[in-house]
Amino acid sequence: MPIRNLLPRFPLSAMLPLAFLVVLGVQSPAQASATQAKSSSTHKVQKAKAAKPAAAKKNTRKSTATAQRSSAKTHVVRRQNLRPVSYAPNASQIRVGLRSHDDSDIVVNRGAEPAVEPLTSQAMLRSEVAFVQDLQSSAVLYDKNSDEVRPIASISKLMTALVVAESGLPMNEMLRISDADVDRMRYSRSRLPVGAELSRADMLHLALMSSENRAAHALGRHYPGGMPAFVRAMNDKARALGMRNTRFVEPTGLSSENVSSPRDLVKLLQAASKQALIHRYTTDDKYEIEVGRGRQLVYNNTNRLVRNADWDIKVSKTGFINEAGECLVMLTRIDNRDVAIVLLNSTGRYSRIGDAVRIRTLVENSSNLAML
């Protein structure tokens, strides 16, 4: 039997769709799945390729920003206070902070400068007792045996002058030098003869400027109530000033029982500086007086520093007895500040002057270092 007789017979209209599908290449389900997978993979690759330029562009921007930041070098700025400041316990701490404005500087703000240590170790003075104090800040600049109570010799005359200046007694009243004013304790010499008459102002001038003992004694003797009342007034004034380690027994300083401490003498200097007469008389270079029958006497200041134009001295007084040694107290202006200098028991005639010069140099140098 012919084969065509075995095949089923379909109408031509039913065969047309089948032929159409064959022509279009209809895929089987497996082939369709593979084709779909391949299409998805191709889409992912294309998406990845499209993402690469964007990522590269983003990375380029990040690298540029990083490079810009790294190219800006950090600059450390140190701020210093170039003027003396008050000193605090935490002065050595350093505070670090950023400026408020927008820049890359780091500001190191130093705290207060460390307190200036006393200059005691920086110079060897000839004076056995030395005390130097800044009167504005009360800072001690030099301290050597400042708590010791010592005889003060003619430094006592500063208290003598303070009592006279505050007494209100007439300064033009004439006072006479008597035999009671002659030194029978040490037999110190005096150019004022017994019987000489001077005003109270002239007596005070010579006692302060030239340390004239007879003049100082006469001031105390002509005080209301006599010498006992005058000495009592000296000690009362010392207590009023807070000079707790000070004691006077007479107005000249010839007695070694006139004693004080360096810190007490600073208080005396401060009180004396408020009296215009004491300032004038202690810093006067020379003074000429007339004593009987037209005789002229010229007195010089016992502190030769007052003749030096480089020194600005407000109050000055020297002193000497064997028990006290060479003494010098001054209130002077150094580096635009008032400084009290107390030098006791200095060895050598000019050693107290040399010590004062050394102290001034130290104070000036320390001020310059503090400004760096």
Residue, then its C-alpha position, 0 to 999 in steps of 0.5 A: m500500500p502506498i505510504r501516502n495512504l497511511l498518513p492521515r489526511f488533513p484539510l489544507s486549511a488546517m495545514l496553513p498555520l503549521a506551515f506558517l510556524v515552521v517558516l517563522g522558526v518557532q522554537s521549542p520551550a527549551q530553546a525559548s528558555a535559553t534564548q531568554a537567559k541569553s537575552s538577560s545576560t546581554h542586558k546585564v553586561q550592557k548595564a554594567k558597561a553603562a555603570k562603569p563610566a559613572a563610577a569612574k567619574k565618581n571616583t575621579r571626583k573623590s580623588t580630586a577632592t582628596a588631592q585638594r585636601s592633601s595639598a592644603k598643608t596644615h599650618v600651626v600657629r602659636r599665639q603668645n602673650l607678649r606682655p606680663v600677665s598674672y600667673a595662675p597655678n595651671a599656667s603650664q597647660i597648653r590649650v589647643g583649639l580651632r579658629s572659629h573662621d573657616d581655615s585650616d590653621i590650628v591655633v595653640n593658645r598658651g596659658a598664662e606664662p609661668a610665674v617668674e621664679p625669684l632671681t636669687s640663684q642667678a646672682m651672688l650678692r655681697s649683702e647677707v640679707a637681700f629682698v626685692q619686691d615688685l610693689q604692683s604685683s607683690a611678686v618677690l623678685y629676690d629673696k635672701n634671708s628675708d625673714e631675719v630680724r636685723p639691726i637696721a642702723s640709719i634706716s631708722k631715720l625713715m621712721t623718724a622722718l615719717v613721724v615728723a612729717e605726719s606730726g603737723l609740727p611747723m617745718n619752719e620752727m627753729l631747733r637748736i643742737s644741744d649737748a644732748d644730741v652729741d653721740r656718746m654711744r659710738y662717738s660718731r662725728s658730726r659737722l653740726p656744732v652744738g648751738a647751731e640753729l636750723s629749721r625743722a625742715d633743714m634738720l629733716h633734710l640733713a637727717l635723710m640726705s646725709s644721715e646727720n645723727r645730731a639732726a635726727h636726735a634733735l628732731g626727736r628731742h623737740y617732739p611734744g613730750g620729748m624723746p620718750a614720746f617720740v620713740r613711742a610714736m615711732n613704734d606706734k607707727a610701726r604697728a599701724l603699718g603692720m611691721r610686726n618684727t620692728r622695734f625702735v629705741e631711739p631716732t638715729g639708728l646708732s643703737s643696735e636695738n633698732v631692729s626690723s626685717p626686710r619685709d617690714l622695711v618694704k612697708l616702711l618704704q611704701a609709707a614714706s613714699k607717700q610723703a613729698l618731703i621724704h621723697r624730695y629730701t632722700t633723693d636730693d643730690k646735695y644741700e647747702i646750709e648756713v651755721g652761725r657767722g655766715r659759715q656755709l656747709v655743703y652736704n651730699n647724699t650718702n647714696r651716690l645712685v641718686r646722682n645717676a640719671d639712669w636711676d629713677i629713685k623715689v625713696s632712698k636711705t643708707g645706714f651703717i653700724n658694725e652690728a648692721g653692716e652696710c645697709l641700703v633701702m630704696l624704692t625705685r622704678i625699674d622697667n616701668r614698675d615700682v620695685a622695693i630693694v632692701l640690702l642689709n649687712s653688705t660687706g665692703r664700702y661700695s658693695r651695697i651700691g654694686d648689689a643694687v646695680r646687679i639687682r637692677t640688671l637682673v630685674e631688667n633681664s628677667s623682664n626682657l625674657a618674659m617678653l620673648 
